[in-house]
Amino acid sequence: MAPTPTWTPAPPTSAPTTTPAPSPATTTPAPKKEKYEPVYPALARASSAPTVTTYLYRAQSDEEYPPTNQNMANLAGVMWYLHHEIVNNRYERRFRKTRIQRFKVKMRATQPLLDHGMHYGVRFAFDRGQCTGPYDCQEAFNYFGYFVGCNRVDEFPTQQWAGKVYYPDAIWFSLPGACSLKRFWEATPECVSKDPGGFCEEPTGSGTCTYSYESAGEISIDELEGIDSFAEFVSRGGWEYNNETDQGVHMHFWDGLKDTDACQTRMEKAAELFDTKYPSAEGTLALEAKNCDFSEHRFYSVVPRTVLESNSVWSSAVHAADPSPAPQLGAAGGMQSSTTAGQMQRQQQQEQQQQQGRLLQGGSPRR
């Protein structure tokens, strides 16, 4: 087994103490903020958390833009996504994906997050650069800063995949950037001031400096599969992967979705390609992110589970999720005319889980 990413100790400091969470809001509206103002004073300072260095990946089209306000994955996570969402579409890969991009990311948790026993917060979903939950993104950022989020693919907020993940330690991540509450074309200087995000040159663990990144190469899906041209492959009747038969046509790379050994082999093939194209001392699998210590219980014991009416994913109370045990990625839910408050919340959470099944749609256009 390859070694897990190393944890680099932070310089010795006296750990900042966090202040209690603010009391519930009164009926008097708060003054409009002109810049980011964290709930905890500790978010204005560097944290005592270690710095983590790892590789993160995304499936991408030929478009170019940074990974901020995007969903990312470790190598196992991006391979799971490709297998379930991209290569099983005949004649054209979904969302016009052509490659796997890799980034070398440094991450450092904020002090309030660390004080609650975590290095990562909830993994938010992003749609066209906008944070869409679960729950109120800004409220979470107010309490814990612009944290890097993570979840194992088969755990909250996508626990509908429990028992259906055969790529080992598949994890998804989120990297909140500036103006994360708006779609990418709606960003303004005022928004950047009030909603600065967590990207910085060297992460300190303050509320607005939790990660940095640099490009670390890419491989094409074609070379991963061992073909010269996807268009030519399709013209000869090829099909990368058929869900119904669990195999391809004129291709066997993706055969065996539930075969753990085959999934591991596919991961190793991707890692080998990266190592061949971009030799480094540590190697691809040595920097594979395998740790995700986000705790739903600890996190939401601090952050309220607030559902915003303006949130396009969470606002509808009448869209009940398909009750089938294995919902399709992004499947539309059914309809229900009335519901109790508890049922409404469960339905909204299930709807969010289905929406998040379309993770890592980094292009087409900037999903």
C-alpha positions as CSV (number, residue, x, y, z in Angstrom):
1,M,0.0,0.0,0.0
2,A,1.3,3.5,-0.8
3,P,1.9,5.7,2.2
4,T,-0.7,8.3,3.1
5,P,0.0,12.0,2.7
6,T,2.2,13.4,5.4
7,W,1.0,16.0,7.9
8,T,3.5,18.9,8.3
9,P,3.4,20.3,11.8
10,A,2.6,24.0,12.0
11,P,5.1,26.4,13.8
12,P,4.7,26.4,17.5
13,T,2.0,28.9,18.6
14,S,-0.3,29.3,21.5
15,A,-3.6,27.9,20.2
16,P,-6.2,30.7,19.9
17,T,-9.3,30.2,22.0
18,T,-12.7,30.4,20.3
19,T,-15.5,32.4,21.7
20,P,-19.0,31.0,22.2
21,A,-21.4,30.9,19.3
22,P,-23.5,34.1,19.0
23,S,-27.0,34.1,20.5
24,P,-29.9,33.6,18.1
25,A,-30.7,36.5,15.8
26,T,-33.2,39.0,17.1
27,T,-36.0,40.6,15.0
28,T,-33.8,43.7,14.4
29,P,-32.0,43.3,11.0
30,A,-28.2,43.2,11.3
31,P,-26.4,46.1,9.5
32,K,-25.3,45.2,6.0
33,K,-21.7,44.0,5.9
34,E,-19.3,45.6,3.5
35,K,-16.6,43.0,4.1
36,Y,-16.1,39.6,5.6
37,E,-16.6,39.5,9.4
38,P,-16.2,36.1,11.0
39,V,-18.2,35.0,14.0
40,Y,-15.2,33.8,15.9
41,P,-12.2,36.2,16.5
42,A,-9.9,33.2,16.1
43,L,-10.8,33.2,12.4
44,A,-8.8,36.4,12.0
45,R,-5.6,34.7,13.1
46,A,-3.5,31.8,11.9
47,S,-4.4,28.4,13.4
48,S,-2.3,25.8,15.1
49,A,-3.4,23.1,12.6
50,P,-0.9,21.2,10.5
51,T,-0.5,21.8,6.8
52,V,-1.6,19.0,4.6
53,T,-0.2,18.6,1.1
54,T,-2.0,16.3,-1.4
55,Y,-3.1,15.9,-5.0
56,L,-6.7,16.7,-5.9
57,Y,-8.3,16.0,-9.3
58,R,-11.2,17.0,-11.5
59,A,-12.7,15.6,-14.7
60,Q,-12.6,18.5,-17.1
61,S,-13.6,19.5,-20.7
62,D,-11.3,21.5,-22.9
63,E,-12.3,24.7,-21.1
64,E,-9.8,26.4,-18.8
65,Y,-10.5,28.0,-15.4
66,P,-9.3,27.7,-11.8
67,P,-10.5,25.0,-9.4
68,T,-11.9,27.5,-6.9
69,N,-15.7,27.2,-6.3
70,Q,-15.5,23.8,-7.8
71,N,-15.8,20.2,-6.6
72,M,-12.7,18.1,-6.6
73,A,-11.7,14.6,-5.7
74,N,-8.9,12.3,-4.9
75,L,-7.9,9.9,-7.6
76,A,-10.3,7.2,-6.5
77,G,-13.1,9.8,-6.3
78,V,-12.6,11.1,-9.8
79,M,-12.3,7.6,-11.2
80,W,-15.6,6.7,-9.5
81,Y,-17.2,9.8,-11.1
82,L,-15.9,9.0,-14.6
83,H,-17.2,5.4,-14.3
84,H,-20.7,6.4,-13.1
85,E,-21.3,9.6,-14.9
86,I,-19.1,10.2,-18.0
87,V,-18.0,7.1,-19.9
88,N,-21.4,5.3,-19.8
89,N,-22.9,7.7,-22.4
90,R,-22.7,6.3,-25.9
91,Y,-21.5,8.5,-28.9
92,E,-20.4,11.4,-26.7
93,R,-18.9,11.7,-23.2
94,R,-21.2,13.5,-20.9
95,F,-20.4,17.2,-20.4
96,R,-17.8,16.9,-23.1
97,K,-15.2,15.7,-20.6
98,T,-11.8,15.0,-22.2
99,R,-9.2,14.8,-19.4
100,I,-8.3,14.5,-15.8
101,Q,-6.6,17.5,-14.3
102,R,-4.4,17.3,-11.2
103,F,-3.6,20.0,-8.7
104,K,-1.1,20.0,-5.8
105,V,-3.1,21.5,-3.0
106,K,-1.9,22.7,0.5
107,M,-4.7,22.8,3.1
108,R,-4.8,24.1,6.7
109,A,-7.8,23.9,9.0
110,T,-9.1,27.0,10.8
111,Q,-8.8,27.0,14.6
112,P,-12.6,26.7,15.3
113,L,-12.7,23.7,13.0
114,L,-9.7,22.1,14.7
115,D,-11.1,22.8,18.2
116,H,-14.1,20.7,17.2
117,G,-11.9,17.8,16.2
118,M,-11.9,18.3,12.4
119,H,-9.5,19.4,9.7
120,Y,-12.3,19.5,7.0
121,G,-15.8,20.9,6.9
122,V,-18.9,19.7,5.0
123,R,-18.3,19.1,1.3
124,F,-20.5,21.7,-0.4
125,A,-21.8,21.2,-3.9
126,F,-21.0,23.9,-6.5
127,D,-23.1,24.6,-9.6
128,R,-21.7,27.1,-12.1
129,G,-19.5,28.4,-9.3
130,Q,-22.3,28.8,-6.8
131,C,-22.4,27.0,-3.5
132,T,-25.7,25.1,-3.3
133,G,-25.5,23.3,0.0
134,P,-26.3,21.2,1.9
135,Y,-28.0,24.0,3.9
136,D,-26.8,27.6,4.1
137,C,-23.2,27.8,2.9
138,Q,-22.6,31.3,4.2
139,E,-23.7,30.4,7.7
140,A,-21.1,27.6,7.8
141,F,-18.4,29.9,6.5
142,N,-19.3,32.5,9.2
143,Y,-18.7,29.9,11.9
144,F,-15.8,27.9,10.6
145,G,-14.2,30.1,7.9
146,Y,-13.8,29.2,4.2
147,F,-12.8,25.6,5.0
148,V,-11.9,22.9,2.5
149,G,-14.8,20.4,2.6
150,C,-14.8,16.7,2.1
151,N,-16.9,13.6,2.2
152,R,-16.4,10.0,1.4
153,V,-18.6,9.2,-1.6
154,D,-20.8,6.8,0.4
155,E,-21.3,9.2,3.4
156,F,-23.2,12.4,4.0
157,P,-24.3,14.3,2.0
158,T,-24.2,11.5,-0.6
159,Q,-24.9,8.5,1.6
160,Q,-27.3,7.1,-1.0
161,W,-24.2,5.5,-2.4
162,A,-23.4,3.4,0.7
163,G,-22.5,-0.1,-0.3
164,K,-22.0,1.0,-4.0
165,V,-18.5,2.4,-4.0
166,Y,-15.8,0.0,-5.2
167,Y,-13.0,2.5,-5.7
168,P,-11.0,2.4,-2.4
169,D,-11.2,5.5,-0.2
170,A,-13.1,7.5,-2.8
171,I,-13.4,11.1,-1.5
172,W,-14.8,14.3,-2.9
173,F,-13.7,17.8,-1.9
174,S,-14.8,21.4,-2.2
175,L,-12.6,24.5,-2.5
176,P,-14.6,27.7,-1.7
177,G,-13.4,30.7,-3.5
178,A,-14.4,34.3,-3.7
179,C,-18.1,35.1,-4.4
180,S,-19.1,31.5,-3.7
181,L,-22.7,32.4,-3.2
182,K,-23.1,33.7,-6.7
183,R,-22.8,32.1,-10.1
184,F,-19.4,32.7,-11.7
185,W,-20.6,35.5,-14.1
186,E,-22.3,37.4,-11.2
187,A,-19.0,38.1,-9.3
188,T,-18.3,41.8,-8.4
189,P,-15.6,43.6,-6.4
190,E,-18.1,44.2,-3.6
191,C,-18.8,40.5,-3.5
192,V,-15.1,39.6,-3.3
193,S,-14.8,41.9,-0.3
194,K,-17.8,40.4,1.6
195,D,-17.2,36.8,0.4
196,P,-13.4,36.4,-0.1
197,G,-13.1,32.6,0.0
198,G,-10.3,30.5,1.3
199,F,-7.6,30.6,-1.5
200,C,-4.3,32.2,-0.7
201,E,-0.6,31.9,-1.6
202,E,0.4,30.0,1.6
203,P,-2.4,28.7,3.8
204,T,-2.3,29.9,7.4
205,G,-5.5,28.5,8.7
206,S,-7.2,31.9,9.1
207,G,-10.8,32.1,8.0
208,T,-9.8,33.4,4.6
209,C,-6.6,31.5,4.0
210,T,-7.2,27.8,4.1
211,Y,-5.7,26.4,0.9
212,S,-3.4,27.0,-2.0
213,Y,-3.0,25.1,-5.3
214,E,-0.8,24.7,-8.3
215,S,-1.3,22.8,-11.5
216,A,0.3,19.4,-11.4
217,G,-0.4,18.0,-14.9
218,E,-3.2,16.2,-16.7
219,I,-3.9,13.1,-18.6
220,S,-6.5,12.6,-21.3
221,I,-9.3,10.0,-21.0
222,D,-8.2,8.7,-24.3
223,E,-4.7,7.8,-23.2
224,L,-6.1,6.4,-19.9
225,E,-8.2,4.0,-22.0
226,G,-5.5,3.3,-24.5
227,I,-7.2,4.8,-27.6
228,D,-5.9,7.4,-30.1
229,S,-9.1,9.2,-30.8
230,F,-12.5,9.0,-29.1
231,A,-14.3,10.2,-32.3
232,E,-12.6,7.4,-34.3
233,F,-13.4,4.8,-31.6
234,V,-17.1,5.8,-31.7
235,S,-17.2,5.8,-35.5
236,R,-16.2,2.1,-35.4
237,G,-19.1,1.2,-33.1
238,G,-17.2,1.6,-29.8
239,W,-18.8,2.2,-26.5
240,E,-16.6,2.8,-23.5
241,Y,-19.0,1.3,-20.9
242,N,-22.5,0.0,-20.9
243,N,-24.3,0.0,-17.5
244,E,-26.6,-2.8,-18.6
245,T,-23.9,-5.3,-19.5
246,D,-21.2,-4.0,-17.2
247,Q,-18.7,-3.9,-20.0
248,G,-17.7,-1.9,-23.1
249,V,-18.0,-2.5,-26.8
250,H,-14.5,-2.8,-28.4
251,M,-13.1,-1.7,-25.0
252,H,-12.6,-3.5,-21.7
253,F,-10.9,-0.9,-19.6
254,W,-14.1,-0.1,-17.6
255,D,-15.5,-3.6,-17.4
256,G,-16.4,-4.6,-13.8
257,L,-17.9,-1.6,-12.0
258,K,-18.3,-3.7,-8.8
259,D,-14.9,-5.4,-9.1
260,T,-12.7,-3.9,-6.4
261,D,-9.5,-5.3,-7.9
262,A,-10.4,-4.0,-11.3
263,C,-11.2,-0.6,-9.8
264,Q,-7.8,-0.6,-8.1
265,T,-6.1,-1.5,-11.3
266,R,-7.7,1.4,-13.1
267,M,-6.6,3.7,-10.4
268,E,-3.0,2.4,-10.6
269,K,-3.1,2.9,-14.4
270,A,-4.0,6.5,-14.0
271,A,-1.3,7.0,-11.4
272,E,1.3,5.4,-13.6
273,L,0.4,7.7,-16.5
274,F,0.8,10.8,-14.2
275,D,4.1,9.5,-12.9
276,T,5.4,8.8,-16.4
277,K,4.4,12.2,-17.7
278,Y,5.3,14.1,-14.6
279,P,8.1,12.3,-12.6
280,S,8.3,13.5,-9.0
281,A,10.1,12.3,-5.8
282,E,6.9,11.4,-3.9
283,G,4.9,9.8,-6.7
284,T,1.2,10.1,-7.4
285,L,-0.2,7.5,-4.9
286,A,2.1,8.8,-2.1
287,L,0.1,12.0,-2.2
288,E,-3.3,10.4,-2.6
289,A,-5.8,12.0,-0.1
290,K,-7.2,9.3,2.1
291,N,-8.1,11.2,5.2
292,C,-11.5,12.9,5.6
293,D,-12.3,13.6,9.2
294,F,-15.4,15.7,8.7
295,S,-18.1,14.8,11.3
296,E,-21.7,15.6,10.4
297,H,-22.6,15.5,14.1
298,R,-19.8,17.7,15.4
299,F,-20.1,20.2,12.5
300,Y,-23.9,20.6,12.8
301,S,-23.8,20.8,16.5
302,V,-22.4,24.3,15.9
303,V,-23.8,25.3,12.5
304,P,-27.6,25.6,12.2
305,R,-29.2,23.4,9.5
306,T,-30.7,26.4,7.8
307,V,-32.5,25.9,4.4
308,L,-32.6,29.0,2.3
309,E,-35.7,29.7,0.1
310,S,-33.4,31.2,-2.5
311,N,-31.3,28.1,-2.8
312,S,-32.5,26.4,-6.0
313,V,-31.7,22.9,-4.7
314,W,-33.2,23.2,-1.2
315,S,-36.1,25.5,-1.8
316,S,-38.7,23.1,-3.2
317,A,-40.8,21.3,-0.6
318,V,-42.8,19.3,-3.1
319,H,-40.1,17.3,-4.9
320,A,-39.8,14.0,-3.1
321,A,-36.9,11.8,-4.0
322,D,-37.3,8.6,-5.8
323,P,-37.5,6.0,-3.0
324,S,-35.7,3.4,-5.0
325,P,-32.6,2.0,-3.2
326,A,-30.2,2.9,-6.0
327,P,-31.2,6.3,-7.5
328,Q,-29.5,7.3,-10.7
329,L,-27.1,10.2,-10.7
330,G,-29.0,13.4,-10.9
331,A,-32.3,11.6,-11.2
332,A,-35.5,13.7,-11.0
333,G,-37.6,13.1,-7.9
334,G,-41.3,12.4,-7.8
335,M,-44.0,14.8,-6.6
336,Q,-45.9,15.0,-3.4
337,S,-48.6,17.6,-2.7
338,S,-48.4,17.8,1.1
339,T,-45.8,16.8,3.7
340,T,-44.9,17.3,7.4
341,A,-42.0,19.5,8.3
342,G,-39.9,16.4,9.1
343,Q,-40.7,14.8,5.8
344,M,-40.0,18.0,4.0
345,Q,-36.5,18.2,5.4
346,R,-35.8,14.6,4.6
347,Q,-37.1,15.1,1.0
348,Q,-35.0,18.2,0.6
349,Q,-31.9,16.3,1.8
350,Q,-32.6,13.4,-0.6
351,E,-33.1,15.9,-3.4
352,Q,-29.7,17.5,-2.5
353,Q,-28.1,14.0,-2.5
354,Q,-29.4,13.3,-6.0
355,Q,-28.2,16.7,-7.2
356,Q,-24.8,16.1,-5.7
357,G,-24.5,12.8,-7.7
358,R,-23.6,15.1,-10.6
359,L,-20.4,16.0,-8.8
360,L,-17.3,17.3,-10.5
361,Q,-19.0,18.7,-13.6
362,G,-16.2,21.2,-13.9
363,G,-17.1,22.3,-17.4
364,S,-20.1,22.3,-19.7
365,P,-20.5,25.1,-18.9
366,R,-18.6,25.5,-15.6
367,R,-21.0,23.2,-13.8
